[in-house]
Amino acid sequence: MTLIWLGVLLVFGGVLQMVFQPIWHGRLSGRRRLRAGQPGDTLEPERPGGGFDLKSNWPGLALLALGAAFLLAGATI
């Protein structure tokens, strides 16, 4: 049962890491402007987030694969 719970935690952690990876790369606010309505007066990042990239998401994928392996091992025991 311990393998199953460890697998669930690793899968959940891997998914969370992959979901939050693009969010961590983007800027949430720009410089303050004196007047509202000027370009850049939003909370949107100036450049889009990274999206899904193997280079930046390999830790999440590794956690997901390790968690899946633990779940399979727990199911066979």
All heavy atoms as a GROMACS GRO file, in nm:
protein
  583
    1MET      N    1   0.081  -0.119   0.000
    1MET     CA    2   0.000   0.000   0.000
    1MET      C    3   0.086   0.126   0.000
    1MET      O    4   0.046   0.228  -0.054
    1MET     CB    5  -0.092  -0.004   0.123
    1MET     CG    6  -0.199   0.098   0.121
    1MET     SD    7  -0.314   0.058  -0.010
    1MET     CE    8  -0.433   0.183   0.012
    2THR      N    9   0.204   0.115   0.060
    2THR     CA   10   0.295   0.230   0.064
    2THR      C   11   0.342   0.267  -0.076
    2THR      O   12   0.353   0.386  -0.109
    2THR     CB   13   0.417   0.198   0.153
    2THR    OG1   14   0.370   0.160   0.283
    2THR    CG2   15   0.508   0.317   0.166
    3LEU      N   16   0.367   0.167  -0.159
    3LEU     CA   17   0.408   0.194  -0.297
    3LEU      C   18   0.299   0.268  -0.374
    3LEU      O   19   0.330   0.358  -0.454
    3LEU     CB   20   0.443   0.065  -0.370
    3LEU     CG   21   0.579   0.004  -0.343
    3LEU    CD1   22   0.592  -0.129  -0.417
    3LEU    CD2   23   0.688   0.097  -0.384
    4ILE      N   24   0.176   0.232  -0.351
    4ILE     CA   25   0.066   0.297  -0.423
    4ILE      C   26   0.055   0.443  -0.381
    4ILE      O   27   0.042   0.532  -0.466
    4ILE     CB   28  -0.066   0.221  -0.399
    4ILE    CG1   29  -0.056   0.083  -0.466
    4ILE    CG2   30  -0.184   0.300  -0.452
    4ILE    CD1   31  -0.175  -0.006  -0.439
    5TRP      N   32   0.060   0.472  -0.251
    5TRP     CA   33   0.051   0.610  -0.206
    5TRP      C   34   0.171   0.692  -0.250
    5TRP      O   35   0.156   0.811  -0.286
    5TRP     CB   36   0.035   0.616  -0.054
    5TRP     CG   37  -0.105   0.586  -0.012
    5TRP    CD1   38  -0.149   0.476   0.054
    5TRP    CD2   39  -0.220   0.666  -0.037
    5TRP    NE1   40  -0.284   0.482   0.072
    5TRP    CE2   41  -0.331   0.598   0.018
    5TRP    CE3   42  -0.242   0.789  -0.100
    5TRP    CZ2   43  -0.460   0.650   0.012
    5TRP    CZ3   44  -0.370   0.840  -0.105
    5TRP    CH2   45  -0.476   0.770  -0.051
    6LEU      N   46   0.288   0.632  -0.249
    6LEU     CA   47   0.406   0.703  -0.298
    6LEU      C   48   0.394   0.730  -0.447
    6LEU      O   49   0.429   0.838  -0.495
    6LEU     CB   50   0.533   0.620  -0.269
    6LEU     CG   51   0.666   0.687  -0.300
    6LEU    CD1   52   0.682   0.816  -0.222
    6LEU    CD2   53   0.778   0.592  -0.269
    7GLY      N   54   0.341   0.635  -0.522
    7GLY     CA   55   0.318   0.654  -0.664
    7GLY      C   56   0.217   0.764  -0.692
    7GLY      O   57   0.235   0.846  -0.782
    8VAL      N   58   0.110   0.769  -0.613
    8VAL     CA   59   0.010   0.875  -0.629
    8VAL      C   60   0.071   1.011  -0.602
    8VAL      O   61   0.048   1.107  -0.676
    8VAL     CB   62  -0.111   0.848  -0.536
    8VAL    CG1   63  -0.201   0.970  -0.526
    8VAL    CG2   64  -0.188   0.727  -0.583
    9LEU      N   65   0.150   1.022  -0.496
    9LEU     CA   66   0.214   1.149  -0.464
    9LEU      C   67   0.312   1.193  -0.573
    9LEU      O   68   0.319   1.311  -0.608
    9LEU     CB   69   0.285   1.140  -0.329
    9LEU     CG   70   0.194   1.136  -0.207
    9LEU    CD1   71   0.277   1.115  -0.081
    9LEU    CD2   72   0.113   1.264  -0.197
   10LEU      N   73   0.387   1.098  -0.627
   10LEU     CA   74   0.483   1.132  -0.733
   10LEU      C   75   0.412   1.173  -0.862
   10LEU      O   76   0.454   1.268  -0.928
   10LEU     CB   77   0.577   1.015  -0.758
   10LEU     CG   78   0.683   0.991  -0.652
   10LEU    CD1   79   0.759   0.862  -0.680
   10LEU    CD2   80   0.779   1.108  -0.645
   11VAL      N   81   0.306   1.104  -0.897
   11VAL     CA   82   0.230   1.141  -1.018
   11VAL      C   83   0.168   1.279  -0.999
   11VAL      O   84   0.176   1.365  -1.087
   11VAL     CB   85   0.122   1.035  -1.050
   11VAL    CG1   86   0.025   1.087  -1.152
   11VAL    CG2   87   0.187   0.908  -1.100
   12PHE      N   88   0.108   1.303  -0.884
   12PHE     CA   89   0.046   1.432  -0.856
   12PHE      C   90   0.150   1.544  -0.856
   12PHE      O   91   0.129   1.651  -0.912
   12PHE     CB   92  -0.027   1.426  -0.721
   12PHE     CG   93  -0.109   1.547  -0.692
   12PHE    CD1   94  -0.221   1.578  -0.766
   12PHE    CD2   95  -0.074   1.631  -0.587
   12PHE    CE1   96  -0.297   1.690  -0.738
   12PHE    CE2   97  -0.148   1.743  -0.559
   12PHE     CZ   98  -0.260   1.773  -0.635
   13GLY      N   99   0.265   1.519  -0.795
   13GLY     CA  100   0.373   1.619  -0.794
   13GLY      C  101   0.428   1.645  -0.933
   13GLY      O  102   0.459   1.760  -0.967
   14GLY      N  103   0.440   1.541  -1.014
   14GLY     CA  104   0.489   1.560  -1.151
   14GLY      C  105   0.393   1.641  -1.236
   14GLY      O  106   0.434   1.729  -1.312
   15VAL      N  107   0.263   1.614  -1.220
   15VAL     CA  108   0.164   1.690  -1.296
   15VAL      C  109   0.164   1.836  -1.251
   15VAL      O  110   0.161   1.928  -1.334
   15VAL     CB  111   0.024   1.627  -1.281
   15VAL    CG1  112  -0.084   1.719  -1.334
   15VAL    CG2  113   0.020   1.493  -1.352
   16LEU      N  114   0.170   1.860  -1.121
   16LEU     CA  115   0.175   1.997  -1.071
   16LEU      C  116   0.300   2.070  -1.118
   16LEU      O  117   0.294   2.188  -1.154
   16LEU     CB  118   0.169   1.999  -0.918
   16LEU     CG  119   0.034   1.976  -0.855
   16LEU    CD1  120   0.046   1.977  -0.703
   16LEU    CD2  121  -0.065   2.081  -0.901
   17GLN      N  122   0.412   2.002  -1.120
   17GLN     CA  123   0.535   2.066  -1.165
   17GLN      C  124   0.525   2.103  -1.313
   17GLN      O  125   0.568   2.210  -1.353
   17GLN     CB  126   0.654   1.972  -1.141
   17GLN     CG  127   0.788   2.039  -1.140
   17GLN     CD  128   0.847   2.059  -1.277
   17GLN    OE1  129   0.816   1.987  -1.371
   17GLN    NE2  130   0.933   2.156  -1.288
   18MET      N  131   0.465   2.016  -1.394
   18MET     CA  132   0.452   2.047  -1.537
   18MET      C  133   0.349   2.158  -1.561
   18MET      O  134   0.365   2.236  -1.654
   18MET     CB  135   0.414   1.922  -1.615
   18MET     CG  136   0.528   1.825  -1.630
   18MET     SD  137   0.493   1.693  -1.746
   18MET     CE  138   0.360   1.608  -1.668
   19VAL      N  139   0.246   2.165  -1.478
   19VAL     CA  140   0.145   2.269  -1.496
   19VAL      C  141   0.199   2.406  -1.456
   19VAL      O  142   0.176   2.506  -1.525
   19VAL     CB  143   0.019   2.235  -1.413
   19VAL    CG1  144  -0.074   2.353  -1.401
   19VAL    CG2  145  -0.053   2.117  -1.475
   20PHE      N  146   0.273   2.412  -1.347
   20PHE     CA  147   0.321   2.541  -1.299
   20PHE      C  148   0.447   2.589  -1.369
   20PHE      O  149   0.485   2.705  -1.354
   20PHE     CB  150   0.344   2.537  -1.148
   20PHE     CG  151   0.217   2.539  -1.070
   20PHE    CD1  152   0.184   2.434  -0.986
   20PHE    CD2  153   0.130   2.645  -1.081
   20PHE    CE1  154   0.067   2.436  -0.913
   20PHE    CE2  155   0.012   2.647  -1.009
   20PHE     CZ  156  -0.020   2.543  -0.925
   21GLN      N  157   0.513   2.507  -1.445
   21GLN     CA  158   0.636   2.546  -1.513
   21GLN      C  159   0.616   2.666  -1.606
   21GLN      O  160   0.692   2.763  -1.599
   21GLN     CB  161   0.695   2.427  -1.589
   21GLN     CG  162   0.833   2.451  -1.644
   21GLN     CD  163   0.939   2.464  -1.538
   21GLN    OE1  164   0.925   2.415  -1.428
   21GLN    NE2  165   1.044   2.534  -1.570
   22PRO      N  166   0.516   2.668  -1.694
   22PRO     CA  167   0.496   2.788  -1.777
   22PRO      C  168   0.456   2.911  -1.697
   22PRO      O  169   0.490   3.023  -1.733
   22PRO     CB  170   0.384   2.750  -1.873
   22PRO     CG  171   0.376   2.603  -1.870
   22PRO     CD  172   0.427   2.560  -1.736
   23ILE      N  173   0.386   2.892  -1.586
   23ILE     CA  174   0.343   3.005  -1.505
   23ILE      C  175   0.463   3.072  -1.438
   23ILE      O  176   0.470   3.195  -1.428
   23ILE     CB  177   0.240   2.960  -1.400
   23ILE    CG1  178   0.113   2.912  -1.471
   23ILE    CG2  179   0.207   3.071  -1.302
   23ILE    CD1  180   0.013   2.849  -1.379
   24TRP      N  181   0.560   2.993  -1.393
   24TRP     CA  182   0.676   3.049  -1.325
   24TRP      C  183   0.764   3.132  -1.419
   24TRP      O  184   0.836   3.220  -1.373
   24TRP     CB  185   0.761   2.938  -1.264
   24TRP     CG  186   0.697   2.871  -1.148
   24TRP    CD1  187   0.610   2.925  -1.058
   24TRP    CD2  188   0.716   2.736  -1.107
   24TRP    NE1  189   0.572   2.832  -0.967
   24TRP    CE2  190   0.635   2.715  -0.994
   24TRP    CE3  191   0.791   2.632  -1.156
   24TRP    CZ2  192   0.630   2.593  -0.928
   24TRP    CZ3  193   0.785   2.510  -1.091
   24TRP    CH2  194   0.706   2.492  -0.978
   25HIS      N  195   0.760   3.104  -1.549
   25HIS     CA  196   0.845   3.176  -1.643
   25HIS      C  197   0.790   3.311  -1.684
   25HIS      O  198   0.865   3.398  -1.725
   25HIS     CB  199   0.868   3.091  -1.769
   25HIS     CG  200   0.965   2.981  -1.747
   25HIS    ND1  201   1.098   3.001  -1.723
   25HIS    CD2  202   0.948   2.847  -1.742
   25HIS    CE1  203   1.158   2.886  -1.707
   25HIS    NE2  204   1.069   2.790  -1.718
   26GLY      N  205   0.658   3.331  -1.677
   26GLY     CA  206   0.598   3.455  -1.724
   26GLY      C  207   0.601   3.564  -1.618
   26GLY      O  208   0.600   3.539  -1.499
   27ARG      N  209   0.606   3.690  -1.663
   27ARG     CA  210   0.597   3.803  -1.573
   27ARG      C  211   0.451   3.833  -1.545
   27ARG      O  212   0.368   3.828  -1.633
   27ARG     CB  213   0.663   3.925  -1.636
   27ARG     CG  214   0.812   3.910  -1.651
   27ARG     CD  215   0.872   4.029  -1.720
   27ARG     NE  216   0.812   4.153  -1.673
   27ARG     CZ  217   0.830   4.269  -1.731
   27ARG    NH1  218   0.905   4.278  -1.838
   27ARG    NH2  219   0.773   4.378  -1.684
   28LEU      N  220   0.417   3.863  -1.422
   28LEU     CA  221   0.278   3.889  -1.388
   28LEU      C  222   0.244   4.037  -1.388
   28LEU      O  223   0.129   4.075  -1.382
   28LEU     CB  224   0.245   3.828  -1.252
   28LEU     CG  225   0.250   3.677  -1.247
   28LEU    CD1  226   0.217   3.629  -1.108
   28LEU    CD2  227   0.154   3.618  -1.348
   29SER      N  228   0.341   4.125  -1.391
   29SER     CA  229   0.310   4.268  -1.400
   29SER      C  230   0.428   4.340  -1.464
   29SER      O  231   0.543   4.297  -1.454
   29SER     CB  232   0.281   4.326  -1.262
   29SER     OG  233   0.394   4.315  -1.180
   30GLY      N  234   0.398   4.448  -1.528
   30GLY     CA  235   0.500   4.530  -1.590
   30GLY      C  236   0.526   4.654  -1.507
   30GLY      O  237   0.489   4.664  -1.390
   31ARG      N  238   0.590   4.752  -1.569
   31ARG     CA  239   0.614   4.877  -1.498
   31ARG      C  240   0.483   4.951  -1.479
   31ARG      O  241   0.392   4.941  -1.559
   31ARG     CB  242   0.710   4.964  -1.580
   31ARG     CG  243   0.849   4.908  -1.584
   31ARG     CD  244   0.939   5.002  -1.658
   31ARG     NE  245   0.903   4.992  -1.801
   31ARG     CZ  246   0.932   5.084  -1.891
   31ARG    NH1  247   0.994   5.192  -1.857
   31ARG    NH2  248   0.898   5.067  -2.016
   32ARG      N  249   0.474   5.028  -1.374
   32ARG     CA  250   0.354   5.106  -1.346
   32ARG      C  251   0.348   5.226  -1.441
   32ARG      O  252   0.447   5.295  -1.462
   32ARG     CB  253   0.355   5.157  -1.202
   32ARG     CG  254   0.332   5.049  -1.101
   32ARG     CD  255   0.192   5.010  -1.111
   32ARG     NE  256   0.131   4.984  -0.983
   32ARG     CZ  257   0.022   4.915  -0.975
   32ARG    NH1  258  -0.034   4.866  -1.082
   32ARG    NH2  259  -0.032   4.893  -0.859
   33ARG      N  260   0.232   5.253  -1.496
   33ARG     CA  261   0.208   5.369  -1.581
   33ARG      C  262   0.125   5.471  -1.503
   33ARG      O  263   0.048   5.434  -1.414
   33ARG     CB  264   0.133   5.329  -1.708
   33ARG     CG  265   0.201   5.217  -1.783
   33ARG     CD  266   0.283   5.269  -1.894
   33ARG     NE  267   0.334   5.154  -1.971
   33ARG     CZ  268   0.448   5.158  -2.034
   33ARG    NH1  269   0.520   5.264  -2.034
   33ARG    NH2  270   0.489   5.053  -2.101
   34LEU      N  271   0.138   5.598  -1.538
   34LEU     CA  272   0.061   5.700  -1.470
   34LEU      C  273  -0.085   5.699  -1.512
   34LEU      O  274  -0.173   5.720  -1.431
   34LEU     CB  275   0.122   5.839  -1.496
   34LEU     CG  276   0.260   5.861  -1.436
   34LEU    CD1  277   0.312   5.998  -1.475
   34LEU    CD2  278   0.254   5.849  -1.285
   35ARG      N  279  -0.113   5.677  -1.640
   35ARG     CA  280  -0.250   5.676  -1.690
   35ARG      C  281  -0.291   5.534  -1.726
   35ARG      O  282  -0.213   5.460  -1.783
   35ARG     CB  283  -0.262   5.766  -1.812
   35ARG     CG  284  -0.251   5.912  -1.777
   35ARG     CD  285  -0.277   5.998  -1.897
   35ARG     NE  286  -0.157   5.997  -1.980
   35ARG     CZ  287  -0.153   6.036  -2.106
   35ARG    NH1  288  -0.262   6.077  -2.165
   35ARG    NH2  289  -0.042   6.034  -2.173
   36ALA      N  290  -0.414   5.501  -1.694
   36ALA     CA  291  -0.465   5.368  -1.730
   36ALA      C  292  -0.494   5.363  -1.879
   36ALA      O  293  -0.522   5.463  -1.942
   36ALA     CB  294  -0.592   5.337  -1.651
   37GLY      N  295  -0.488   5.245  -1.936
   37GLY     CA  296  -0.520   5.227  -2.076
   37GLY      C  297  -0.400   5.232  -2.168
   37GLY      O  298  -0.411   5.208  -2.287
   38GLN      N  299  -0.285   5.265  -2.116
   38GLN     CA  300  -0.166   5.266  -2.200
   38GLN      C  301  -0.118   5.123  -2.221
   38GLN      O  302  -0.145   5.036  -2.138
   38GLN     CB  303  -0.055   5.348  -2.134
   38GLN     CG  304  -0.084   5.496  -2.132
   38GLN     CD  305   0.030   5.573  -2.068
   38GLN    OE1  306   0.113   5.515  -2.000
   38GLN    NE2  307   0.032   5.703  -2.091
   39PRO      N  308  -0.051   5.098  -2.331
   39PRO     CA  309   0.000   4.961  -2.354
   39PRO      C  310   0.090   4.916  -2.239
   39PRO      O  311   0.169   4.992  -2.186
   39PRO     CB  312   0.080   4.974  -2.483
   39PRO     CG  313   0.030   5.098  -2.548
   39PRO     CD  314  -0.018   5.188  -2.439
   40GLY      N  315   0.075   4.792  -2.202
   40GLY     CA  316   0.156   4.736  -2.094
   40GLY      C  317   0.095   4.758  -1.957
   40GLY      O  318   0.159   4.730  -1.857
   41ASP      N  319  -0.027   4.809  -1.950
   41ASP     CA  320  -0.091   4.835  -1.822
   41ASP      C  321  -0.181   4.719  -1.780
   41ASP      O  322  -0.287   4.737  -1.724
   41ASP     CB  323  -0.172   4.964  -1.831
   41ASP     CG  324  -0.209   5.017  -1.693
   41ASP    OD1  325  -0.139   4.981  -1.596
   41ASP    OD2  326  -0.306   5.091  -1.683
   42THR      N  327  -0.139   4.596  -1.813
   42THR     CA  328  -0.216   4.478  -1.777
   42THR      C  329  -0.128   4.383  -1.698
   42THR      O  330  -0.007   4.405  -1.685
   42THR     CB  331  -0.267   4.404  -1.903
   42THR    OG1  332  -0.154   4.354  -1.975
   42THR    CG2  333  -0.347   4.497  -1.993
   43LEU      N  334  -0.189   4.280  -1.647
   43LEU     CA  335  -0.113   4.178  -1.575
   43LEU      C  336  -0.065   4.067  -1.665
   43LEU      O  337  -0.005   3.971  -1.619
   43LEU     CB  338  -0.200   4.119  -1.463
   43LEU     CG  339  -0.232   4.215  -1.349
   43LEU    CD1  340  -0.322   4.145  -1.249
   43LEU    CD2  341  -0.107   4.265  -1.283
   44GLU      N  342  -0.090   4.078  -1.795
   44GLU     CA  343  -0.045   3.975  -1.888
   44GLU      C  344   0.106   3.985  -1.908
   44GLU      O  345   0.161   4.095  -1.913
   44GLU     CB  346  -0.114   3.991  -2.023
   44GLU     CG  347  -0.264   3.968  -2.016
   44GLU     CD  348  -0.328   3.983  -2.152
   44GLU    OE1  349  -0.258   3.967  -2.253
   44GLU    OE2  350  -0.447   4.010  -2.155
   45PRO      N  351   0.174   3.873  -1.921
   45PRO     CA  352   0.318   3.879  -1.946
   45PRO      C  353   0.346   3.935  -2.085
   45PRO      O  354   0.266   3.924  -2.177
   45PRO     CB  355   0.364   3.733  -1.935
   45PRO     CG  356   0.241   3.652  -1.950
   45PRO     CD  357   0.126   3.736  -1.908
   46GLU      N  358   0.462   3.999  -2.100
   46GLU     CA  359   0.500   4.056  -2.228
   46GLU      C  360   0.529   3.948  -2.331
   46GLU      O  361   0.507   3.966  -2.449
   46GLU     CB  362   0.620   4.148  -2.212
   46GLU     CG  363   0.587   4.273  -2.133
   46GLU     CD  364   0.706   4.365  -2.119
   46GLU    OE1  365   0.810   4.340  -2.182
   46GLU    OE2  366   0.694   4.462  -2.044
   47ARG      N  367   0.580   3.838  -2.287
   47ARG     CA  368   0.602   3.724  -2.377
   47ARG      C  369   0.525   3.606  -2.322
   47ARG      O  370   0.505   3.594  -2.201
   47ARG     CB  371   0.751   3.690  -2.390
   47ARG     CG  372   0.815   3.645  -2.262
   47ARG     CD  373   0.962   3.605  -2.287
   47ARG     NE  374   1.022   3.562  -2.164
   47ARG     CZ  375   1.018   3.438  -2.117
   47ARG    NH1  376   0.956   3.344  -2.185
   47ARG    NH2  377   1.074   3.406  -2.004
   48PRO      N  378   0.477   3.518  -2.410
   48PRO     CA  379   0.399   3.404  -2.361
   48PRO      C  380   0.485   3.307  -2.282
   48PRO      O  381   0.607   3.306  -2.294
   48PRO     CB  382   0.345   3.340  -2.489
   48PRO     CG  383   0.435   3.386  -2.597
   48PRO     CD  384   0.488   3.520  -2.554
   49GLY      N  385   0.419   3.225  -2.201
   49GLY     CA  386   0.489   3.123  -2.124
   49GLY      C  387   0.553   3.019  -2.214
   49GLY      O  388   0.527   3.012  -2.334
   50GLY      N  389   0.636   2.936  -2.155
   50GLY     CA  390   0.712   2.838  -2.233
   50GLY      C  391   0.628   2.727  -2.293
   50GLY      O  392   0.666   2.669  -2.392
   51GLY      N  393   0.513   2.696  -2.234
   51GLY     CA  394   0.432   2.585  -2.285
   51GLY      C  395   0.497   2.452  -2.251
   51GLY      O  396   0.574   2.440  -2.157
   52PHE      N  397   0.466   2.351  -2.331
   52PHE     CA  398   0.522   2.219  -2.306
   52PHE      C  399   0.651   2.203  -2.384
   52PHE      O  400   0.654   2.207  -2.506
   52PHE     CB  401   0.423   2.110  -2.346
   52PHE     CG  402   0.473   1.973  -2.312
   52PHE    CD1  403   0.464   1.927  -2.183
   52PHE    CD2  404   0.530   1.892  -2.407
   52PHE    CE1  405   0.510   1.802  -2.149
   52PHE    CE2  406   0.577   1.766  -2.374
   52PHE     CZ  407   0.567   1.721  -2.244
   53ASP      N  408   0.759   2.187  -2.314
   53ASP     CA  409   0.891   2.168  -2.373
   53ASP      C  410   0.963   2.061  -2.292
   53ASP      O  411   0.964   2.067  -2.169
   53ASP     CB  412   0.968   2.300  -2.369
   53ASP     CG  413   1.102   2.293  -2.436
   53ASP    OD1  414   1.120   2.208  -2.524
   53ASP    OD2  415   1.189   2.376  -2.403
   54LEU      N  416   1.019   1.963  -2.360
   54LEU     CA  417   1.088   1.855  -2.288
   54LEU      C  418   1.206   1.906  -2.207
   54LEU      O  419   1.236   1.853  -2.100
   54LEU     CB  420   1.134   1.748  -2.386
   54LEU     CG  421   1.023   1.662  -2.448
   54LEU    CD1  422   1.084   1.563  -2.547
   54LEU    CD2  423   0.946   1.588  -2.342
   55LYS      N  424   1.272   2.010  -2.258
   55LYS     CA  425   1.389   2.062  -2.188
   55LYS      C  426   1.352   2.120  -2.052
   55LYS      O  427   1.423   2.101  -1.954
   55LYS     CB  428   1.455   2.170  -2.274
   55LYS     CG  429   1.581   2.227  -2.214
   55LYS     CD  430   1.641   2.331  -2.306
   55LYS     CE  431   1.764   2.392  -2.244
   55LYS     NZ  432   1.818   2.499  -2.328
   56SER      N  433   1.239   2.190  -2.045
   56SER     CA  434   1.201   2.253  -1.919
   56SER      C  435   1.111   2.164  -1.833
   56SER      O  436   1.098   2.189  -1.713
   56SER     CB  437   1.131   2.387  -1.945
   56SER     OG  438   1.012   2.365  -2.017
   57ASN      N  439   1.049   2.062  -1.890
   57ASN     CA  440   0.955   1.979  -1.816
   57ASN      C  441   1.007   1.840  -1.782
   57ASN      O  442   0.931   1.756  -1.736
   57ASN     CB  443   0.824   1.964  -1.894
   57ASN     CG  444   0.739   2.087  -1.887
   57ASN    OD1  445   0.740   2.157  -1.789
   57ASN    ND2  446   0.668   2.115  -1.994
   58TRP      N  447   1.135   1.816  -1.800
   58TRP     CA  448   1.186   1.680  -1.775
   58TRP      C  449   1.174   1.640  -1.628
   58TRP      O  450   1.148   1.522  -1.600
   58TRP     CB  451   1.328   1.662  -1.827
   58TRP     CG  452   1.434   1.734  -1.750
   58TRP    CD1  453   1.486   1.855  -1.775
   58TRP    CD2  454   1.501   1.685  -1.633
   58TRP    NE1  455   1.580   1.888  -1.682
   58TRP    CE2  456   1.592   1.785  -1.593
   58TRP    CE3  457   1.491   1.569  -1.558
   58TRP    CZ2  458   1.672   1.771  -1.480
   58TRP    CZ3  459   1.572   1.555  -1.446
   58TRP    CH2  460   1.662   1.655  -1.410
   59PRO      N  461   1.189   1.730  -1.530
   59PRO     CA  462   1.170   1.684  -1.392
   59PRO      C  463   1.026   1.636  -1.365
   59PRO      O  464   1.006   1.536  -1.296
   59PRO     CB  465   1.203   1.807  -1.307
   59PRO     CG  466   1.286   1.893  -1.393
   59PRO     CD  467   1.238   1.870  -1.532
   60GLY      N  468   0.929   1.706  -1.419
   60GLY     CA  469   0.790   1.665  -1.402
   60GLY      C  470   0.761   1.533  -1.471
   60GLY      O  471   0.689   1.448  -1.418
   61LEU      N  472   0.817   1.515  -1.591
   61LEU     CA  473   0.799   1.389  -1.661
   61LEU      C  474   0.867   1.274  -1.588
   61LEU      O  475   0.814   1.163  -1.584
   61LEU     CB  476   0.853   1.400  -1.804
   61LEU     CG  477   0.772   1.487  -1.899
   61LEU    CD1  478   0.847   1.506  -2.030
   61LEU    CD2  479   0.636   1.425  -1.924
   62ALA      N  480   0.983   1.302  -1.529
   62ALA     CA  481   1.052   1.197  -1.453
   62ALA      C  482   0.972   1.158  -1.329
   62ALA      O  483   0.960   1.039  -1.297
   62ALA     CB  484   1.192   1.245  -1.413
   63LEU      N  485   0.915   1.256  -1.259
   63LEU     CA  486   0.831   1.225  -1.144
   63LEU      C  487   0.708   1.147  -1.185
   63LEU      O  488   0.667   1.052  -1.117
   63LEU     CB  489   0.788   1.355  -1.073
   63LEU     CG  490   0.892   1.426  -0.989
   63LEU    CD1  491   0.836   1.559  -0.940
   63LEU    CD2  492   0.934   1.341  -0.873
   64LEU      N  493   0.649   1.185  -1.296
   64LEU     CA  494   0.531   1.116  -1.347
   64LEU      C  495   0.564   0.971  -1.383
   64LEU      O  496   0.490   0.879  -1.346
   64LEU     CB  497   0.477   1.189  -1.469
   64LEU     CG  498   0.342   1.150  -1.522
   64LEU    CD1  499   0.234   1.195  -1.426
   64LEU    CD2  500   0.319   1.212  -1.657
   65ALA      N  501   0.676   0.948  -1.450
   65ALA     CA  502   0.715   0.812  -1.488
   65ALA      C  503   0.749   0.727  -1.365
   65ALA      O  504   0.712   0.610  -1.357
   65ALA     CB  505   0.833   0.817  -1.584
   66LEU      N  506   0.819   0.787  -1.270
   66LEU     CA  507   0.855   0.714  -1.148
   66LEU      C  508   0.729   0.680  -1.068
   66LEU      O  509   0.716   0.568  -1.015
   66LEU     CB  510   0.952   0.796  -1.064
   66LEU     CG  511   1.013   0.729  -0.943
   66LEU    CD1  512   1.097   0.609  -0.986
   66LEU    CD2  513   1.098   0.828  -0.866
   67GLY      N  514   0.635   0.774  -1.060
   67GLY     CA  515   0.510   0.748  -0.991
   67GLY      C  516   0.429   0.639  -1.060
   67GLY      O  517   0.368   0.554  -0.994
   68ALA      N  518   0.428   0.639  -1.194
   68ALA     CA  519   0.356   0.535  -1.267
   68ALA      C  520   0.421   0.398  -1.242
   68ALA      O  521   0.351   0.297  -1.228
   68ALA     CB  522   0.355   0.568  -1.416
   69ALA      N  523   0.554   0.395  -1.236
   69ALA     CA  524   0.623   0.269  -1.208
   69ALA      C  525   0.589   0.218  -1.068
   69ALA      O  526   0.567   0.098  -1.047
   69ALA     CB  527   0.773   0.287  -1.224
   70PHE      N  528   0.583   0.309  -0.970
   70PHE     CA  529   0.546   0.269  -0.835
   70PHE      C  530   0.402   0.220  -0.829
   70PHE      O  531   0.370   0.124  -0.758
   70PHE     CB  532   0.566   0.383  -0.737
   70PHE     CG  533   0.709   0.401  -0.693
   70PHE    CD1  534   0.812   0.324  -0.742
   70PHE    CD2  535   0.741   0.497  -0.598
   70PHE    CE1  536   0.942   0.341  -0.701
   70PHE    CE2  537   0.870   0.516  -0.555
   70PHE     CZ  538   0.971   0.437  -0.608
   71LEU      N  539   0.313   0.285  -0.904
   71LEU     CA  540   0.174   0.240  -0.906
   71LEU      C  541   0.162   0.101  -0.967
   71LEU      O  542   0.087   0.016  -0.917
   71LEU     CB  543   0.088   0.339  -0.984
   71LEU     CG  544   0.051   0.470  -0.910
   71LEU    CD1  545  -0.016   0.566  -1.006
   71LEU    CD2  546  -0.038   0.439  -0.792
   72LEU      N  547   0.236   0.076  -1.074
   72LEU     CA  548   0.233  -0.057  -1.135
   72LEU      C  549   0.294  -0.162  -1.044
   72LEU      O  550   0.242  -0.274  -1.034
   72LEU     CB  551   0.306  -0.055  -1.270
   72LEU     CG  552   0.233   0.014  -1.384
   72LEU    CD1  553   0.323   0.022  -1.506
   72LEU    CD2  554   0.106  -0.060  -1.417
   73ALA      N  555   0.402  -0.126  -0.976
   73ALA     CA  556   0.464  -0.220  -0.883
   73ALA      C  557   0.371  -0.249  -0.767
   73ALA      O  558   0.360  -0.364  -0.722
   73ALA     CB  559   0.597  -0.164  -0.832
   74GLY      N  560   0.302  -0.148  -0.718
   74GLY     CA  561   0.208  -0.168  -0.607
   74GLY      C  562   0.087  -0.250  -0.649
   74GLY      O  563   0.031  -0.324  -0.569
   75ALA      N  564   0.047  -0.238  -0.774
   75ALA     CA  565  -0.068  -0.314  -0.823
   75ALA      C  566  -0.033  -0.461  -0.843
   75ALA      O  567  -0.122  -0.548  -0.830
   75ALA     CB  568  -0.119  -0.255  -0.953
   76THR      N  569   0.091  -0.492  -0.875
   76THR     CA  570   0.129  -0.632  -0.898
   76THR      C  571   0.158  -0.706  -0.769
   76THR      O  572   0.152  -0.828  -0.767
   76THR     CB  573   0.252  -0.639  -0.990
   76THR    OG1  574   0.361  -0.568  -0.931
   76THR    CG2  575   0.220  -0.583  -1.127
   77ILE      N  576   0.189  -0.635  -0.664
   77ILE     CA  577   0.222  -0.701  -0.536
   77ILE      C  578   0.095  -0.741  -0.463
   77ILE      O  579  -0.002  -0.683  -0.457
   77ILE     CB  580   0.310  -0.611  -0.447
   77ILE    CG1  581   0.447  -0.596  -0.514
   77ILE    CG2  582   0.324  -0.667  -0.309
   77ILE    CD1  583   0.541  -0.506  -0.441
   0.00000   0.00000   0.00000
